[in-house]
Amino acid sequence: MTDYKGNCFCGAVEFTVSGEPAAMGYCHCQSCRHWSAGPVNAFSLWKPEAVKITKGADNIGVYNKTPMSLRKWCKTCGGHLFAEHPPLQLIDVFAAMLPGLKFQPAVHVNYQESVLSVKDGLPKMKDFPSEMGGSGVVLPE
């Protein structure tokens, strides 16, 4: 089983993820863009049991704007770590947090909110796939 290591900006919080992600892609929603301070957020989704905090668990702050996402960050440096998505029973470990992971995106989600047009041949979901509670509508590239 493959383990990937990640840490916050200052290194006070460290974690591992084991196995392979359930999905990888890009999120264009306003919430992810605002949180990441970027035009798009690269995600990797993992089962909760795959994510283990190995250092600094007491140094993790939590913010939840909505019940969909519990955003986790380091209380020392403010560095983002991951976001728990309880309704989906998945954890989004931001792809940039896992330097050893070969990021292989398969989809763009919430593309209706996009501020950056991307032409990469991947499906552009209006919101989410239907199996994740979305419309399942694919927008034209």
N, CA, C and O atoms as a GROMACS GRO file, in nm:
protein
  564
    1MET      N    1   0.085  -0.118   0.000
    1MET     CA    2   0.000   0.000   0.000
    1MET      C    3   0.089   0.124   0.000
    1MET      O    4   0.188   0.131   0.073
    2THR      N    5   0.053   0.221  -0.081
    2THR     CA    6   0.131   0.343  -0.092
    2THR      C    7   0.091   0.442   0.016
    2THR      O    8  -0.028   0.464   0.040
    3ASP      N    9   0.191   0.503   0.080
    3ASP     CA   10   0.168   0.610   0.176
    3ASP      C   11   0.224   0.738   0.118
    3ASP      O   12   0.333   0.740   0.061
    4TYR      N   13   0.150   0.846   0.134
    4TYR     CA   14   0.193   0.978   0.092
    4TYR      C   15   0.199   1.066   0.215
    4TYR      O   16   0.110   1.063   0.300
    5LYS      N   17   0.306   1.146   0.226
    5LYS     CA   18   0.322   1.234   0.341
    5LYS      C   19   0.294   1.378   0.301
    5LYS      O   20   0.326   1.422   0.191
    6GLY      N   21   0.231   1.449   0.395
    6GLY     CA   22   0.204   1.591   0.375
    6GLY      C   23   0.224   1.665   0.505
    6GLY      O   24   0.229   1.605   0.612
    7ASN      N   25   0.237   1.795   0.495
    7ASN     CA   26   0.250   1.879   0.614
    7ASN      C   27   0.206   2.021   0.582
    7ASN      O   28   0.193   2.061   0.466
    8CYS      N   29   0.182   2.095   0.690
    8CYS     CA   30   0.145   2.236   0.671
    8CYS      C   31   0.267   2.316   0.627
    8CYS      O   32   0.375   2.259   0.610
    9PHE      N   33   0.251   2.444   0.608
    9PHE     CA   34   0.356   2.533   0.560
    9PHE      C   35   0.478   2.535   0.652
    9PHE      O   36   0.591   2.537   0.604
   10CYS      N   37   0.455   2.534   0.785
   10CYS     CA   38   0.566   2.543   0.880
   10CYS      C   39   0.615   2.407   0.930
   10CYS      O   40   0.722   2.399   0.990
   11GLY      N   41   0.539   2.301   0.905
   11GLY     CA   42   0.577   2.168   0.949
   11GLY      C   43   0.526   2.128   1.086
   11GLY      O   44   0.556   2.018   1.133
   12ALA      N   45   0.449   2.214   1.152
   12ALA     CA   46   0.396   2.181   1.285
   12ALA      C   47   0.293   2.068   1.279
   12ALA      O   48   0.276   1.995   1.376
   13VAL      N   49   0.225   2.055   1.166
   13VAL     CA   50   0.127   1.948   1.146
   13VAL      C   51   0.175   1.860   1.031
   13VAL      O   52   0.209   1.908   0.924
   14GLU      N   53   0.176   1.730   1.057
   14GLU     CA   54   0.213   1.633   0.954
   14GLU      C   55   0.105   1.526   0.947
   14GLU      O   56   0.038   1.496   1.046
   15PHE      N   57   0.088   1.469   0.829
   15PHE     CA   58  -0.012   1.364   0.811
   15PHE      C   59   0.032   1.272   0.699
   15PHE      O   60   0.120   1.304   0.620
   16THR      N   61  -0.032   1.156   0.693
   16THR     CA   62  -0.012   1.063   0.582
   16THR      C   63  -0.148   1.025   0.526
   16THR      O   64  -0.250   1.029   0.596
   17VAL      N   65  -0.148   0.988   0.401
   17VAL     CA   66  -0.265   0.925   0.340
   17VAL      C   67  -0.217   0.794   0.281
   17VAL      O   68  -0.107   0.786   0.228
   18SER      N   69  -0.299   0.692   0.290
   18SER     CA   70  -0.261   0.559   0.246
   18SER      C   71  -0.352   0.510   0.135
   18SER      O   72  -0.472   0.539   0.132
   19GLY      N   73  -0.292   0.435   0.043
   19GLY     CA   74  -0.368   0.378  -0.067
   19GLY      C   75  -0.372   0.472  -0.185
   19GLY      O   76  -0.275   0.542  -0.214
   20GLU      N   77  -0.484   0.472  -0.252
   20GLU     CA   78  -0.501   0.558  -0.369
   20GLU      C   79  -0.628   0.641  -0.350
   20GLU      O   80  -0.723   0.595  -0.287
   21PRO      N   81  -0.630   0.761  -0.405
   21PRO     CA   82  -0.749   0.846  -0.388
   21PRO      C   83  -0.870   0.789  -0.460
   21PRO      O   84  -0.859   0.718  -0.560
   22ALA      N   85  -0.988   0.824  -0.407
   22ALA     CA   86  -1.113   0.785  -0.471
   22ALA      C   87  -1.136   0.864  -0.599
   22ALA      O   88  -1.199   0.815  -0.692
   23ALA      N   89  -1.083   0.986  -0.602
   23ALA     CA   90  -1.096   1.071  -0.721
   23ALA      C   91  -0.996   1.186  -0.711
   23ALA      O   92  -0.950   1.222  -0.603
   24MET      N   93  -0.964   1.241  -0.828
   24MET     CA   94  -0.879   1.360  -0.835
   24MET      C   95  -0.935   1.451  -0.944
   24MET      O   96  -0.984   1.405  -1.046
   25GLY      N   97  -0.925   1.580  -0.921
   25GLY     CA   98  -0.973   1.674  -1.020
   25GLY      C   99  -0.956   1.817  -0.975
   25GLY      O  100  -0.872   1.848  -0.889
   26TYR      N  101  -1.036   1.903  -1.034
   26TYR     CA  102  -1.029   2.046  -1.006
   26TYR      C  103  -1.166   2.097  -0.964
   26TYR      O  104  -1.267   2.061  -1.024
   27CYS      N  105  -1.169   2.180  -0.859
   27CYS     CA  106  -1.294   2.243  -0.817
   27CYS      C  107  -1.287   2.392  -0.849
   27CYS      O  108  -1.187   2.458  -0.822
   28HIS      N  109  -1.396   2.443  -0.906
   28HIS     CA  110  -1.404   2.583  -0.946
   28HIS      C  111  -1.503   2.663  -0.862
   28HIS      O  112  -1.532   2.778  -0.895
   29CYS      N  113  -1.556   2.604  -0.755
   29CYS     CA  114  -1.657   2.676  -0.677
   29CYS      C  115  -1.597   2.799  -0.609
   29CYS      O  116  -1.478   2.805  -0.581
   30GLN      N  117  -1.683   2.896  -0.585
   30GLN     CA  118  -1.639   3.021  -0.524
   30GLN      C  119  -1.578   2.995  -0.386
   30GLN      O  120  -1.481   3.060  -0.348
   31SER      N  121  -1.634   2.903  -0.312
   31SER     CA  122  -1.585   2.873  -0.178
   31SER      C  123  -1.441   2.820  -0.182
   31SER      O  124  -1.355   2.866  -0.106
   32CYS      N  125  -1.414   2.724  -0.269
   32CYS     CA  126  -1.277   2.670  -0.282
   32CYS      C  127  -1.181   2.777  -0.334
   32CYS      O  128  -1.067   2.787  -0.287
   33ARG      N  129  -1.226   2.855  -0.430
   33ARG     CA  130  -1.139   2.961  -0.483
   33ARG      C  131  -1.104   3.061  -0.375
   33ARG      O  132  -0.989   3.102  -0.361
   34HIS      N  133  -1.203   3.101  -0.298
   34HIS     CA  134  -1.180   3.199  -0.193
   34HIS      C  135  -1.088   3.143  -0.085
   34HIS      O  136  -0.995   3.211  -0.042
   35TRP      N  137  -1.112   3.019  -0.042
   35TRP     CA  138  -1.030   2.955   0.061
   35TRP      C  139  -0.887   2.938   0.014
   35TRP      O  140  -0.793   2.962   0.090
   36SER      N  141  -0.867   2.896  -0.111
   36SER     CA  142  -0.733   2.868  -0.162
   36SER      C  143  -0.662   2.992  -0.216
   36SER      O  144  -0.542   2.988  -0.243
   37ALA      N  145  -0.736   3.101  -0.232
   37ALA     CA  146  -0.680   3.225  -0.289
   37ALA      C  147  -0.626   3.202  -0.430
   37ALA      O  148  -0.527   3.262  -0.471
   38GLY      N  149  -0.693   3.114  -0.504
   38GLY     CA  150  -0.653   3.084  -0.641
   38GLY      C  151  -0.776   3.070  -0.729
   38GLY      O  152  -0.888   3.060  -0.678
   39PRO      N  153  -0.757   3.069  -0.860
   39PRO     CA  154  -0.870   3.060  -0.952
   39PRO      C  155  -0.932   2.920  -0.962
   39PRO      O  156  -1.040   2.904  -1.019
   40VAL      N  157  -0.863   2.821  -0.909
   40VAL     CA  158  -0.910   2.682  -0.915
   40VAL      C  159  -0.838   2.604  -0.805
   40VAL      O  160  -0.726   2.640  -0.768
   41ASN      N  161  -0.900   2.499  -0.754
   41ASN     CA  162  -0.838   2.418  -0.649
   41ASN      C  163  -0.824   2.274  -0.697
   41ASN      O  164  -0.922   2.212  -0.739
   42ALA      N  165  -0.702   2.220  -0.691
   42ALA     CA  166  -0.677   2.081  -0.728
   42ALA      C  167  -0.706   1.993  -0.606
   42ALA      O  168  -0.649   2.015  -0.498
   43PHE      N  169  -0.792   1.894  -0.623
   43PHE     CA  170  -0.831   1.809  -0.510
   43PHE      C  171  -0.793   1.664  -0.532
   43PHE      O  172  -0.779   1.617  -0.645
   44SER      N  173  -0.778   1.594  -0.420
   44SER     CA  174  -0.768   1.448  -0.420
   44SER      C  175  -0.859   1.402  -0.306
   44SER      O  176  -0.843   1.447  -0.192
   45LEU      N  177  -0.952   1.314  -0.336
   45LEU     CA  178  -1.051   1.269  -0.239
   45LEU      C  179  -1.013   1.131  -0.185
   45LEU      O  180  -0.978   1.040  -0.260
   46TRP      N  181  -1.021   1.119  -0.052
   46TRP     CA  182  -0.980   0.998   0.017
   46TRP      C  183  -1.087   0.953   0.116
   46TRP      O  184  -1.161   1.036   0.169
   47LYS      N  185  -1.096   0.825   0.141
   47LYS     CA  186  -1.180   0.772   0.248
   47LYS      C  187  -1.121   0.822   0.381
   47LYS      O  188  -0.999   0.829   0.394
   48PRO      N  189  -1.204   0.856   0.477
   48PRO     CA  190  -1.152   0.907   0.605
   48PRO      C  191  -1.048   0.818   0.672
   48PRO      O  192  -0.953   0.867   0.732
   49GLU      N  193  -1.066   0.686   0.662
   49GLU     CA  194  -0.971   0.596   0.727
   49GLU      C  195  -0.832   0.598   0.662
   49GLU      O  196  -0.736   0.546   0.721
   50ALA      N  197  -0.819   0.655   0.544
   50ALA     CA  198  -0.689   0.664   0.476
   50ALA      C  199  -0.604   0.780   0.525
   50ALA      O  200  -0.483   0.783   0.500
   51VAL      N  201  -0.665   0.876   0.595
   51VAL     CA  202  -0.595   0.997   0.639
   51VAL      C  203  -0.560   0.985   0.787
   51VAL      O  204  -0.649   0.965   0.870
   52LYS      N  205  -0.433   0.999   0.820
   52LYS     CA  206  -0.386   0.989   0.959
   52LYS      C  207  -0.299   1.110   0.993
   52LYS      O  208  -0.205   1.142   0.920
   53ILE      N  209  -0.330   1.178   1.104
   53ILE     CA  210  -0.247   1.285   1.154
   53ILE      C  211  -0.132   1.221   1.230
   53ILE      O  212  -0.155   1.141   1.321
   54THR      N  213  -0.008   1.253   1.194
   54THR     CA  214   0.108   1.192   1.258
   54THR      C  215   0.181   1.288   1.350
   54THR      O  216   0.266   1.246   1.429
   55LYS      N  217   0.150   1.416   1.341
   55LYS     CA  218   0.215   1.516   1.427
   55LYS      C  219   0.127   1.640   1.433
   55LYS      O  220   0.074   1.685   1.331
   56GLY      N  221   0.111   1.696   1.552
   56GLY     CA  222   0.046   1.825   1.567
   56GLY      C  223  -0.105   1.826   1.562
   56GLY      O  224  -0.164   1.928   1.525
   57ALA      N  225  -0.170   1.716   1.597
   57ALA     CA  226  -0.317   1.711   1.590
   57ALA      C  227  -0.383   1.822   1.671
   57ALA      O  228  -0.487   1.874   1.632
   58ASP      N  229  -0.323   1.858   1.784
   58ASP     CA  230  -0.379   1.964   1.869
   58ASP      C  231  -0.357   2.103   1.810
   58ASP      O  232  -0.407   2.202   1.863
   59ASN      N  233  -0.283   2.110   1.701
   59ASN     CA  234  -0.253   2.238   1.636
   59ASN      C  235  -0.339   2.260   1.510
   59ASN      O  236  -0.311   2.350   1.431
   60ILE      N  237  -0.443   2.178   1.493
   60ILE     CA  238  -0.528   2.190   1.375
   60ILE      C  239  -0.652   2.272   1.409
   60ILE      O  240  -0.726   2.241   1.502
   61GLY      N  241  -0.672   2.377   1.332
   61GLY     CA  242  -0.793   2.458   1.343
   61GLY      C  243  -0.896   2.409   1.244
   61GLY      O  244  -0.863   2.346   1.143
   62VAL      N  245  -1.022   2.437   1.274
   62VAL     CA  246  -1.133   2.392   1.189
   62VAL      C  247  -1.225   2.510   1.162
   62VAL      O  248  -1.258   2.587   1.252
   63TYR      N  249  -1.267   2.522   1.037
   63TYR     CA  250  -1.367   2.622   1.002
   63TYR      C  251  -1.468   2.556   0.910
   63TYR      O  252  -1.431   2.494   0.811
   64ASN      N  253  -1.596   2.570   0.943
   64ASN     CA  254  -1.698   2.517   0.852
   64ASN      C  255  -1.802   2.625   0.823
   64ASN      O  256  -1.884   2.661   0.908
   65LYS      N  257  -1.794   2.675   0.702
   65LYS     CA  258  -1.890   2.775   0.653
   65LYS      C  259  -2.026   2.710   0.628
   65LYS      O  260  -2.131   2.770   0.649
   66THR      N  261  -2.021   2.584   0.583
   66THR     CA  262  -2.141   2.507   0.558
   66THR      C  263  -2.119   2.365   0.611
   66THR      O  264  -2.004   2.327   0.636
   67PRO      N  265  -2.225   2.287   0.628
   67PRO     CA  266  -2.208   2.148   0.674
   67PRO      C  267  -2.136   2.060   0.571
   67PRO      O  268  -2.095   1.949   0.604
   68MET      N  269  -2.121   2.107   0.449
   68MET     CA  270  -2.056   2.029   0.344
   68MET      C  271  -1.905   2.016   0.364
   68MET      O  272  -1.846   1.915   0.324
   69SER      N  273  -1.843   2.116   0.426
   69SER     CA  274  -1.697   2.116   0.434
   69SER      C  275  -1.647   2.163   0.570
   69SER      O  276  -1.683   2.271   0.618
   70LEU      N  277  -1.564   2.081   0.631
   70LEU     CA  278  -1.492   2.118   0.752
   70LEU      C  279  -1.347   2.143   0.709
   70LEU      O  280  -1.270   2.049   0.692
   71ARG      N  281  -1.312   2.269   0.692
   71ARG     CA  282  -1.179   2.304   0.641
   71ARG      C  283  -1.079   2.305   0.756
   71ARG      O  284  -1.103   2.366   0.860
   72LYS      N  285  -0.968   2.237   0.736
   72LYS     CA  286  -0.866   2.221   0.840
   72LYS      C  287  -0.739   2.297   0.801
   72LYS      O  288  -0.700   2.299   0.684
   73TRP      N  289  -0.677   2.359   0.901
   73TRP     CA  290  -0.559   2.442   0.879
   73TRP      C  291  -0.471   2.440   1.003
   73TRP      O  292  -0.517   2.405   1.111
   74CYS      N  293  -0.346   2.479   0.988
   74CYS     CA  294  -0.250   2.484   1.099
   74CYS      C  295  -0.268   2.614   1.177
   74CYS      O  296  -0.270   2.722   1.118
   75LYS      N  297  -0.282   2.603   1.309
   75LYS     CA  298  -0.300   2.721   1.394
   75LYS      C  299  -0.173   2.806   1.403
   75LYS      O  300  -0.181   2.924   1.436
   76THR      N  301  -0.057   2.748   1.374
   76THR     CA  302   0.069   2.822   1.383
   76THR      C  303   0.093   2.906   1.258
   76THR      O  304   0.114   3.027   1.268
   77CYS      N  305   0.090   2.843   1.141
   77CYS     CA  306   0.125   2.915   1.018
   77CYS      C  307   0.004   2.953   0.933
   77CYS      O  308   0.017   3.031   0.839
   78GLY      N  309  -0.112   2.897   0.965
   78GLY     CA  310  -0.231   2.924   0.885
   78GLY      C  311  -0.237   2.840   0.758
   78GLY      O  312  -0.330   2.855   0.679
   79GLY      N  313  -0.139   2.753   0.740
   79GLY     CA  314  -0.134   2.670   0.619
   79GLY      C  315  -0.251   2.573   0.612
   79GLY      O  316  -0.286   2.509   0.711
   80HIS      N  317  -0.310   2.563   0.495
   80HIS     CA  318  -0.422   2.473   0.474
   80HIS      C  319  -0.374   2.329   0.468
   80HIS      O  320  -0.263   2.301   0.422
   81LEU      N  321  -0.458   2.238   0.517
   81LEU     CA  322  -0.424   2.097   0.521
   81LEU      C  323  -0.516   2.013   0.433
   81LEU      O  324  -0.471   1.951   0.337
   82PHE      N  325  -0.645   2.012   0.467
   82PHE     CA  326  -0.744   1.934   0.393
   82PHE      C  327  -0.883   1.978   0.436
   82PHE      O  328  -0.897   2.061   0.526
   83ALA      N  329  -0.984   1.924   0.371
   83ALA     CA  330  -1.123   1.954   0.406
   83ALA      C  331  -1.200   1.824   0.416
   83ALA      O  332  -1.201   1.743   0.323
   84GLU      N  333  -1.265   1.805   0.529
   84GLU     CA  334  -1.352   1.690   0.545
   84GLU      C  335  -1.488   1.724   0.484
   84GLU      O  336  -1.539   1.834   0.503
   85HIS      N  337  -1.545   1.628   0.412
   85HIS     CA  338  -1.678   1.643   0.352
   85HIS      C  339  -1.769   1.535   0.410
   85HIS      O  340  -1.789   1.431   0.346
   86PRO      N  341  -1.824   1.558   0.530
   86PRO     CA  342  -1.905   1.454   0.596
   86PRO      C  343  -2.020   1.398   0.512
   86PRO      O  344  -2.040   1.277   0.514
   87PRO      N  345  -2.096   1.480   0.437
   87PRO     CA  346  -2.205   1.420   0.358
   87PRO      C  347  -2.155   1.321   0.252
   87PRO      O  348  -2.226   1.228   0.215
   88LEU      N  349  -2.033   1.342   0.204
   88LEU     CA  350  -1.977   1.254   0.101
   88LEU      C  351  -1.894   1.140   0.161
   88LEU      O  352  -1.857   1.046   0.091
   89GLN      N  353  -1.866   1.149   0.292
   89GLN     CA  354  -1.778   1.054   0.359
   89GLN      C  355  -1.643   1.045   0.289
   89GLN      O  356  -1.589   0.937   0.266
   90LEU      N  357  -1.590   1.165   0.257
   90LEU     CA  358  -1.460   1.177   0.192
   90LEU      C  359  -1.384   1.295   0.250
   90LEU      O  360  -1.442   1.388   0.304
   91ILE      N  361  -1.252   1.288   0.240
   91ILE     CA  362  -1.166   1.398   0.280
   91ILE      C  363  -1.091   1.446   0.156
   91ILE      O  364  -1.029   1.367   0.085
   92ASP      N  365  -1.097   1.576   0.133
   92ASP     CA  366  -1.024   1.638   0.023
   92ASP      C  367  -0.888   1.683   0.075
   92ASP      O  368  -0.877   1.782   0.147
   93VAL      N  369  -0.785   1.608   0.037
   93VAL     CA  370  -0.649   1.650   0.067
   93VAL      C  371  -0.604   1.729  -0.056
   93VAL      O  372  -0.589   1.674  -0.165
   94PHE      N  373  -0.583   1.857  -0.035
   94PHE     CA  374  -0.546   1.943  -0.147
   94PHE      C  375  -0.422   1.885  -0.215
   94PHE      O  376  -0.322   1.856  -0.148
   95ALA      N  377  -0.428   1.869  -0.344
   95ALA     CA  378  -0.322   1.800  -0.418
   95ALA      C  379  -0.184   1.859  -0.392
   95ALA      O  380  -0.085   1.786  -0.388
   96ALA      N  381  -0.176   1.989  -0.373
   96ALA     CA  382  -0.047   2.054  -0.347
   96ALA      C  383   0.015   2.009  -0.214
   96ALA      O  384   0.135   2.027  -0.194
   97MET      N  385  -0.065   1.952  -0.125
   97MET     CA  386  -0.016   1.908   0.006
   97MET      C  387   0.055   1.773  -0.001
   97MET      O  388   0.118   1.732   0.096
   98LEU      N  389   0.045   1.705  -0.114
   98LEU     CA  390   0.102   1.571  -0.128
   98LEU      C  391   0.204   1.569  -0.242
   98LEU      O  392   0.173   1.526  -0.352
   99PRO      N  393   0.326   1.617  -0.215
   99PRO     CA  394   0.424   1.627  -0.324
   99PRO      C  395   0.458   1.493  -0.390
   99PRO      O  396   0.500   1.492  -0.506
  100GLY      N  397   0.442   1.381  -0.320
  100GLY     CA  398   0.472   1.251  -0.378
  100GLY      C  399   0.361   1.192  -0.462
  100GLY      O  400   0.382   1.094  -0.533
  101LEU      N  401   0.242   1.251  -0.456
  101LEU     CA  402   0.128   1.198  -0.531
  101LEU      C  403   0.137   1.237  -0.678
  101LEU      O  404   0.156   1.354  -0.711
  102LYS      N  405   0.122   1.138  -0.765
  102LYS     CA  406   0.114   1.169  -0.908
  102LYS      C  407  -0.028   1.215  -0.935
  102LYS      O  408  -0.120   1.133  -0.944
  103PHE      N  409  -0.046   1.344  -0.947
  103PHE     CA  410  -0.178   1.402  -0.965
  103PHE      C  411  -0.229   1.372  -1.106
  103PHE      O  412  -0.169   1.413  -1.205
  104GLN      N  413  -0.340   1.299  -1.112
  104GLN     CA  414  -0.401   1.262  -1.238
  104GLN      C  415  -0.548   1.302  -1.236
  104GLN      O  416  -0.634   1.220  -1.208
  105PRO      N  417  -0.577   1.429  -1.266
  105PRO     CA  418  -0.715   1.477  -1.260
  105PRO      C  419  -0.802   1.410  -1.364
  105PRO      O  420  -0.757   1.380  -1.475
  106ALA      N  421  -0.927   1.386  -1.327
  106ALA     CA  422  -1.021   1.320  -1.418
  106ALA      C  423  -1.141   1.407  -1.450
  106ALA      O  424  -1.216   1.376  -1.542
  107VAL      N  425  -1.161   1.517  -1.375
  107VAL     CA  426  -1.284   1.594  -1.389
  107VAL      C  427  -1.266   1.735  -1.333
  107VAL      O  428  -1.180   1.759  -1.248
  108HIS      N  429  -1.348   1.825  -1.382
  108HIS     CA  430  -1.364   1.959  -1.324
  108HIS      C  431  -1.504   1.962  -1.264
  108HIS      O  432  -1.600   1.926  -1.331
  109VAL      N  433  -1.517   2.006  -1.138
  109VAL     CA  434  -1.648   2.018  -1.075
  109VAL      C  435  -1.679   2.165  -1.049
  109VAL      O  436  -1.590   2.249  -1.037
  110ASN      N  437  -1.808   2.194  -1.042
  110ASN     CA  438  -1.858   2.330  -1.021
  110ASN      C  439  -1.806   2.427  -1.128
  110ASN      O  440  -1.774   2.543  -1.100
  111TYR      N  441  -1.799   2.376  -1.250
  111TYR     CA  442  -1.743   2.458  -1.359
  111TYR      C  443  -1.833   2.576  -1.394
  111TYR      O  444  -1.786   2.673  -1.455
  112GLN      N  445  -1.961   2.571  -1.357
  112GLN     CA  446  -2.050   2.685  -1.383
  112GLN      C  447  -2.003   2.809  -1.308
  112GLN      O  448  -2.040   2.921  -1.345
  113GLU      N  449  -1.921   2.792  -1.204
  113GLU     CA  450  -1.870   2.903  -1.125
  113GLU      C  451  -1.729   2.944  -1.166
  113GLU      O  452  -1.667   3.030  -1.102
  114SER      N  453  -1.678   2.884  -1.271
  114SER     CA  454  -1.539   2.905  -1.312
  114SER      C  455  -1.509   3.051  -1.346
  114SER      O  456  -1.590   3.121  -1.406
  115VAL      N  457  -1.389   3.093  -1.306
  115VAL     CA  458  -1.337   3.225  -1.346
  115VAL      C  459  -1.215   3.207  -1.434
  115VAL      O  460  -1.156   3.305  -1.481
  116LEU      N  461  -1.176   3.082  -1.457
  116LEU     CA  462  -1.061   3.050  -1.540
  116LEU      C  463  -1.102   2.940  -1.638
  116LEU      O  464  -1.130   2.827  -1.597
  117SER      N  465  -1.105   2.973  -1.765
  117SER     CA  466  -1.140   2.875  -1.867
  117SER      C  467  -1.022   2.779  -1.884
  117SER      O  468  -0.908   2.821  -1.900
  118VAL      N  469  -1.052   2.649  -1.882
  118VAL     CA  470  -0.949   2.547  -1.896
  118VAL      C  471  -0.986   2.457  -2.013
  118VAL      O  472  -1.096   2.404  -2.018
  119LYS      N  473  -0.895   2.440  -2.105
  119LYS     CA  474  -0.916   2.354  -2.220
  119LYS      C  475  -0.816   2.238  -2.211
  119LYS      O  476  -0.705   2.244  -2.262
  120ASP      N  477  -0.860   2.131  -2.143
  120ASP     CA  478  -0.772   2.017  -2.122
  120ASP      C  479  -0.835   1.884  -2.160
  120ASP      O  480  -0.775   1.778  -2.139
  121GLY      N  481  -0.956   1.887  -2.218
  121GLY     CA  482  -1.022   1.765  -2.259
  121GLY      C  483  -1.094   1.689  -2.149
  121GLY      O  484  -1.159   1.589  -2.177
  122LEU      N  485  -1.082   1.733  -2.025
  122LEU     CA  486  -1.151   1.666  -1.914
  122LEU      C  487  -1.297   1.711  -1.908
  122LEU      O  488  -1.329   1.822  -1.950
  123PRO      N  489  -1.386   1.625  -1.856
  123PRO     CA  490  -1.526   1.665  -1.840
  123PRO      C  491  -1.538   1.786  -1.748
  123PRO      O  492  -1.469   1.796  -1.647
  124LYS      N  493  -1.627   1.878  -1.784
  124LYS     CA  494  -1.654   1.999  -1.706
  124LYS      C  495  -1.795   1.988  -1.648
  124LYS      O  496  -1.893   2.018  -1.716
  125MET      N  497  -1.804   1.944  -1.524
  125MET     CA  498  -1.933   1.924  -1.459
  125MET      C  499  -1.991   2.060  -1.418
  125MET      O  500  -1.921   2.143  -1.361
  126LYS      N  501  -2.119   2.080  -1.447
  126LYS     CA  502  -2.187   2.203  -1.404
  126LYS      C  503  -2.172   2.220  -1.253
  126LYS      O  504  -2.137   2.328  -1.206
  127ASP      N  505  -2.199   2.114  -1.179
  127ASP     CA  506  -2.183   2.115  -1.033
  127ASP      C  507  -2.108   1.988  -0.994
  127ASP      O  508  -1.985   1.985  -1.002
  128PHE      N  509  -2.178   1.884  -0.954
  128PHE     CA  510  -2.115   1.757  -0.917
  128PHE      C  511  -2.176   1.643  -0.998
  128PHE      O  512  -2.285   1.656  -1.052
  129PRO      N  513  -2.104   1.531  -1.007
  129PRO     CA  514  -2.164   1.412  -1.067
  129PRO      C  515  -2.290   1.373  -0.989
  129PRO      O  516  -2.301   1.400  -0.870
  130SER      N  517  -2.384   1.310  -1.056
  130SER     CA  518  -2.511   1.274  -0.992
  130SER      C  519  -2.489   1.181  -0.873
  130SER      O  520  -2.564   1.189  -0.775
  131GLU      N  521  -2.390   1.092  -0.879
  131GLU     CA  522  -2.365   1.001  -0.767
  131GLU      C  523  -2.313   1.073  -0.642
  131GLU      O  524  -2.306   1.013  -0.535
  132MET      N  525  -2.278   1.200  -0.657
  132MET     CA  526  -2.234   1.281  -0.543
  132MET      C  527  -2.339   1.386  -0.507
  132MET      O  528  -2.310   1.480  -0.433
  133GLY      N  529  -2.460   1.370  -0.560
  133GLY     CA  530  -2.569   1.461  -0.528
  133GLY      C  531  -2.584   1.579  -0.621
  133GLY      O  532  -2.668   1.666  -0.596
  134GLY      N  533  -2.507   1.583  -0.727
  134GLY     CA  534  -2.517   1.692  -0.824
  134GLY      C  535  -2.612   1.660  -0.937
  134GLY      O  536  -2.679   1.557  -0.937
  135SER      N  537  -2.615   1.750  -1.033
  135SER     CA  538  -2.704   1.734  -1.149
  135SER      C  539  -2.649   1.632  -1.249
  135SER      O  540  -2.725   1.571  -1.325
  136GLY      N  541  -2.517   1.614  -1.250
  136GLY     CA  542  -2.455   1.526  -1.349
  136GLY      C  543  -2.439   1.592  -1.486
  136GLY      O  544  -2.392   1.528  -1.580
  137VAL      N  545  -2.479   1.718  -1.499
  137VAL     CA  546  -2.472   1.789  -1.627
  137VAL      C  547  -2.326   1.823  -1.659
  137VAL      O  548  -2.253   1.878  -1.577
  138VAL      N  549  -2.286   1.788  -1.783
  138VAL     CA  550  -2.153   1.821  -1.831
  138VAL      C  551  -2.165   1.942  -1.923
  138VAL      O  552  -2.246   1.944  -2.016
  139LEU      N  553  -2.084   2.044  -1.896
  139LEU     CA  554  -2.084   2.166  -1.976
  139LEU      C  555  -1.985   2.153  -2.093
  139LEU      O  556  -1.891   2.075  -2.085
  140PRO      N  557  -2.008   2.230  -2.198
  140PRO     CA  558  -1.911   2.226  -2.310
  140PRO      C  559  -1.779   2.288  -2.268
  140PRO      O  560  -1.774   2.379  -2.185
  141GLU      N  561  -1.673   2.237  -2.329
  141GLU     CA  562  -1.541   2.292  -2.299
  141GLU      C  563  -1.528   2.427  -2.366
  141GLU      O  564  -1.424   2.492  -2.354
   0.00000   0.00000   0.00000
